[in-house]
Amino acid sequence: MTYEIIKVAKETLEELIDLRIGDDDLKNMCLIEIEMLLQENGRSLTDFKSMPMANTEDMPTFKKKIIVDELNYNKDKREKTHADMLLMIADEQRCVHDKIMESVDFDDDGFFFIYGYSGTGKIFIWKTLSVAVRSKGLIVLNVASSGISTLLLPGGRTVHSTLTVPVEINEASSLKMEKDSPRQTWCMLQIDQSMHDIISKNDPLYEFRPFGGMTVVLSGDFRHILSVVRKGTRQDIVDASINSSKIWTYCNVLRLTVNMRLGASSGPAEKEETDNFGKWIPSIGEDNDENGEMNVEIPEDLLISDTTNPLMSLIDFVYPDLNDNIGDPLFFPRKGNTRTNA
Ligand SMILES: Nc1ncnc2c1ncn2[C@@H]1O[C@H](COP(=O)(O)OP(=O)(O)OP(=O)(O)O)[C@@H](O)[C@H]1O
């Protein structure tokens, strides 16, 4: 870390070729860096009694750091990346991108939900939107509910550290929350309410605009397993979904239907197979009966036909020639697939 700090300082102060930083200053700079990293994850050096404290006199506050980081992006570089990404973007992704950017450009209360099943390019759109907004010198806060999901987003952070959402969310977290609102939607209601309160301080007209007039974009797939509500009834679980909350009434749902992952990975030989698979996935959940249930027919090639040792058969399918490759350090990362939901 000290090496990195000296390198960054030298790059920043290009004219000081022989830059020397005293040991005490270097130690303090390291501690400030550690403190910043901890704060991004909702912790602080004060949580670790054996650690020395940083002299934080010159330390920017975490809130300021987010803004400084956001405004530090190189606009020209982002503009170029954005132009390159627009050359790749698919037609329906382009419609979603343009609609959201229109809201950013005209500042017109956009609250969007990008709804698409896995592989339809939701993250690709996030990345394109992020460079588009940053190329204009504007701020975009990419947040996800879990630390691992933030890795997929450019400059991503956890929602609780960025928006200072209390980790334990309950009825007491905000005076204005409705008592019966399901826990999972409280965060969004709270953010909506807080943005109203903050932004309407300068201009009362913003009080009635969703999220105080900010463009807010969510994404996900409603076919995923629903949120867990401890000891909740079926109704509680349905209510916990964002589309049961009152803010959903002003949400603009943008749908993605083309599986970009299959298109990106298959050659002409597998085209028919991937096309069929691409059609089968979204068909699940389309024809539910009045109880919300349906029979799903699993294609033959996805079934494990070995009834004697199905587990070994699955392992052989996912990791063919496992014994021959056991010494290859890249074998498992190549075959592994970590799923996350942003
Ligand atoms: N326009 C595009 N051109 C080329 N590749 C694309 C495009 N859009 C998406 N992809 C590729 O398709 C794959 C799936 O995209 P992405 O991860 O954005 O989908 P997703 O909907 O976020 O998936 P998941 O819900 O599983 O996270 C990725 O490898 C991505 O790079």
The ligand as a MOL file (V3000), in Angstrom:
LIG
                    3D

  0  0  0     0  0            999 V3000
M  V30 BEGIN CTAB
M  V30 COUNTS 31 33 0 0 0
M  V30 BEGIN ATOM
M  V30 1 N -24.7220 -5.7840 -26.9630 0
M  V30 2 C -23.9060 -6.7740 -26.6050 0
M  V30 3 N -22.8900 -7.1370 -27.4120 0
M  V30 4 C -22.0690 -8.1470 -27.0720 0
M  V30 5 N -22.1620 -8.8630 -25.9620 0
M  V30 6 C -23.1640 -8.5600 -25.1100 0
M  V30 7 C -24.0900 -7.5050 -25.3790 0
M  V30 8 N -24.9600 -7.4380 -24.3580 0
M  V30 9 C -24.6070 -8.3930 -23.4880 0
M  V30 10 N -23.5320 -9.0700 -23.9480 0
M  V30 11 C -22.8570 -10.1900 -23.2970 0
M  V30 12 O -23.8460 -11.1510 -22.9070 0
M  V30 13 C -23.5220 -11.6910 -21.6350 0
M  V30 14 C -24.6940 -11.4680 -20.6640 0
M  V30 15 O -24.8400 -10.0570 -20.4500 0
M  V30 16 P -25.1060 -9.4700 -18.9850 0
M  V30 17 O -24.1950 -10.0810 -17.9760 0
M  V30 18 O -25.0890 -7.9920 -19.1340 0
M  V30 19 O -26.5930 -10.0150 -18.7650 0
M  V30 20 P -27.5040 -9.9340 -17.4490 0
M  V30 21 O -28.9000 -9.7730 -17.9270 0
M  V30 22 O -26.9690 -8.8850 -16.5290 0
M  V30 23 O -27.2680 -11.3820 -16.8660 0
M  V30 24 P -27.5090 -11.8920 -15.3480 0
M  V30 25 O -28.9240 -11.5230 -14.9590 0
M  V30 26 O -27.2850 -13.3530 -15.4680 0
M  V30 27 O -26.4720 -11.1810 -14.5010 0
M  V30 28 C -22.2320 -11.0380 -21.1750 0
M  V30 29 O -21.1490 -11.8700 -21.5310 0
M  V30 30 C -22.1930 -9.7500 -21.9900 0
M  V30 31 O -20.8740 -9.2880 -22.1950 0
M  V30 END ATOM
M  V30 BEGIN BOND
M  V30 1 1 1 2
M  V30 2 1 2 3
M  V30 3 2 2 7
M  V30 4 2 3 4
M  V30 5 1 4 5
M  V30 6 2 5 6
M  V30 7 1 6 7
M  V30 8 1 6 10
M  V30 9 1 7 8
M  V30 10 2 8 9
M  V30 11 1 9 10
M  V30 12 1 10 11
M  V30 13 1 11 12
M  V30 14 1 11 30
M  V30 15 1 12 13
M  V30 16 1 13 14
M  V30 17 1 13 28
M  V30 18 1 14 15
M  V30 19 1 15 16
M  V30 20 2 16 17
M  V30 21 1 16 18
M  V30 22 1 16 19
M  V30 23 1 19 20
M  V30 24 2 20 21
M  V30 25 1 20 22
M  V30 26 1 20 23
M  V30 27 1 23 24
M  V30 28 2 24 25
M  V30 29 1 24 26
M  V30 30 1 24 27
M  V30 31 1 28 29
M  V30 32 1 28 30
M  V30 33 1 30 31
M  V30 END BOND
M  V30 END CTAB
M  END
